[in-house]
Every structure is written in structure tokens, then in C-alpha cells.
Amino acid sequence: MNDLNRALLDITNIRRQVARSTKFHGYGPATLATTGILAVAAAAAQAHWLPDPAHSIAAYLTIWIATAILSATIIAIQMFTRARRIHSAMADEMLRMAAEQFLPSVGAGALLTVVLERFVPNALWMLPGLWQIVFSLGIFASCRFLPRFIFAAGAWYLLTGLLCLTVGDTRALSPWAMGVPYAAGQLLIAAILLLSTKETADDH
């Protein structure tokens, strides 16, 4: 029985090592582009119904948290089905590795939101910039599983997040301070993934 357990452990370790060295193809370009469009829709909704977000912070958070949850759900569903189709027997390990890379940034962003909302409400204008910076860290952490140019998207979100913070006041809550960075960033990621897919197909 010990030999069997050791063999199973060896197989598990081998699968993990293969997963670590394999490019993850679970993110679909069309799905990520769709989340960029959702960001524009959310920004338009905020511009129309929430002209003064600084005095309606609960509504502001509702719009963007709901958009984030919807986008994450769409990505997760497609990532699961796409990974099953492309990675086959390695799908579970690949999905686990992808989640391990990105979920810490999601958790950090959620905790930042809770802490600022409950204890430092005067600093809530910083959230758009902080969300983008945290998102960039998730992308950077995922770079080794994704096409080499994906770091450009991480750099984009880091830059836009820092620019939001330089505003220094509630102007950072403008709908386009979230809508433009996320729309452009998600479309950039979609384009990189699409080009990578074409390069892979050409190589074969």
C-alpha cells in the first residue's frame, strides 16, 4: 500500500510540474473583451444615474462590485469549460494553479474595500486606483502561465491605478476612471491572447 501511495504521489507531483511549465489557455479572448464592454456599460450607468458618487458611495460600490462579480462569473464559467476542452486531463491542475496566482489579488481588493468603507470612509476616493493596482498584481502573478506580452496589461493597470491616485480627491470616482482603464485593459488582454492563439496555430 505504501508503494501505491508513493506512486500516486509521484504522479501528482509530475502532473503539478507539467502544469507549472504549461501555458494556460483557459482564458478566452472573446470573454475578456466582453468584460471590457461591461466596464463601459457600468461607467455609462454611473454617469447617467450617479452624477455625484462621492455623496452616494454605497450606490457607487454597488455598481462596480456587481460589475466585477458578473465579469468574474462569466470568466470563471468559460475558463472552466475551455480548460476542460483544451487541457483535458490536466484541466483540474491548470485551473487550480491559475486560481492560486490570481485569487490573492482578488482577496486583497475585497479586504481593501471593506477596510476603507468601514474605517476610513474619507479615503474611499482611492478605491478605483487601488483596485487597478491590485488587479495589475494579479496579472503580474499570472504572467508565467500566460503569453509573454501579458505583462503589458499588468503595466497598463498599474499605470492607470497610479494615475487615479494622483488625482488626489473625489474626481477619482468619475465613471471613466474605472470604465476607460478596464475597457482598454481587458481589450488589450483579449488581443494578446488572440494573437498568441494564432501564433500557436501557425507553429503547428
ABEGO torsion letter per residue (X at the ends): XAAAAAAAAAAAAAAAAAAAABBBAABBAAAAAAAAAAAAAAAAAAAAABABAAABAAAAAAAAAAAAAAAAAAAAAAAAAAAAAAAEAAAAAAAAAAAAAAAAAAAAAAAAAAAAAAABAAAAAAAAAAAAAAAAAAAAAAAAABBAAAAAAAAAAAAAAAAAAAAGBAAAABAAAAAAAAAAAAAAAAAAAAAAAAAAAAAX
